[in-house]
Amino acid sequence: MSNFNSTPRDGIMTITPDIAADWLEHRNKGNRHISTAIVKQYADAMREGRWMITHQGIAFDENGNLLDGQHRLWGSVEAGVAFQAMVTVGVPRETFAVLDTGRRRQASQLIDGKHRTMVASAARILAYCDGAIGPDVQLQGGIVPNKIDNDIIVQTVGRWTELAEWAPAVNVAYRSARILQSSHLAVIAQAARTPYGELISSWFDGINTGAGLAADDPRLVLRNRFIRGADITGGGSIRMARSYQLVVKAWNAHALGKPVRTLKIMPDQKIPVVVGLEERVADR
């Protein structure tokens, strides 16, 4: 696009890395500071073929100066990949003050169902477990991605229908024993795909009441561990990772019929893998 007169107009355009670089060099004046994390996020989406056209694209003012879209353009340059976007020219310069001031859409808002927040949170873990995100992604506690695109979460939920299936039971277990929902659901969804899936019902029977269980029954030990809340500290992703480690250990013992005396969080230990799964996440 070379005609940047003041007549407002828009259209979908294929933007090559060369075009993006030219616009950034010659038409990017007085824009905000670049976020390298966002540039990487966009570059990864373009490189992996996940980029989609939306109403949010590239905007220029009446003088041909870039108003919106510099992170998308830098993403194309970094990825070395062309992308399609809505390009709008002739936008009044004063609109710059109100661009990108809205609240970012959360992944849970894109998912149907009563327990969509829990499901979206558990999908963050499963996206890493099933290889939907690369091994270079920064993780908290070895299992929870720091940042993950909404489309990856939505796609993961689509692949793991077990998340919606078992979310109600996990919610009941949270009310009974305070076991963190996201971590618990991520474990149970995986367990449902193993030869031990038939033991899930007995798992919840024990978790929810603890009645009649021996002192070394992994269900009772896990239940008591969360009710006490000891050492399951840290906010957000850290707590998810620690809780996940405890739930996997307890589930594996239950599936294999092994007693346990204690469940410990080992900071330097590889994340345990749900017994019966072919892929070993810990070896990635």
Secondary structure, DSSP 8 states (H G I E B T S, - for coil): -----SS-EEEEEEE-HHHHHHHHHHS--S-----HHHHHHHHHHHHTT-----S--EEEETTS-EEE-HHHHHHHHHHT--EEEEEEEEE-GGGGGGTT-S----GGGGS-STTHHHHHHHHHHHHHHTTSS-TTS-EETTTEES---HHHHHHHHHH-THHHHHHHHHHHHHHHH---HHHHHHHHHHHTTSTTGGGHHHHHHHHHH-TT--TT-HHHHHHHHHHH-TT--SSTHHHHHHHHHHHHHHHHHHHHT---S-----TTS-----TT-SS-GGG-
